[in-house]
Amino acid sequence: MGSIVISWRRFLVFFLLVALSPGVLHAEDTLYVPDELKPWRGWIEQAHPEWECAVSSDGSTTCQWPGRIRYELGDRGGGFQLWVELSQKGELALPSSPALVPHGVQVLSEDGSAEAFTTRLLDSRVLIKLPAGKFTVSGKFSWDSLPSELPLPFEYGLVELNHPKRELNFRRGNAAVWIE
């Protein structure tokens, strides 16, 4: 039994050393490129703009990295706030449906400044065009009573619903969140 305790102690010491090492605590947010390859970086980025994007098993690429989406709901209206990173310029689907179209949409860049964007409608979905970067996007909805279903772009996996007067239970559906 004593050797097992020593092994766990060694593991704990090793784990703490690795976890608290400066390389882990101060990891760089930029991609390391060796000096010999730096002259080629511009050429690669121009020839293959999707190089920072993920490639799925079917060969399609995605250059959007959505974070959490938060809905703040009230009896007569509500809003959403979502976080997203785009590796390259592209269109971002907002929570929208024929019954609920967002208004008052705002986009803030990583430094908190307002970001210009264009909007288009595609099959009752509102899309906004954004440059590459990290953004916080917010918008509002209006309704006469709290709907039983909210639009949810399929790209978002982390969902939060808040109501000031009651606890909300919900479940995910196909492009929607159903409030129970």
ABEGO torsion letter per residue (X at the ends): XAAAAAAAAAAAAAAAAAAABAAAAABBABBBBBAAAAAAAAAAAAABAAAABBBBAAGBBBABBBBBBBBBBBAAEBBBBBBBBBABBBBBBBBBBAABBBBGBBBBBAAGBBBBBBBBBBGGBBBBBBBBEBBBBBBBBBBABBBABBBBBAABABBBBBBAABBBBBBBBBGBBBBX
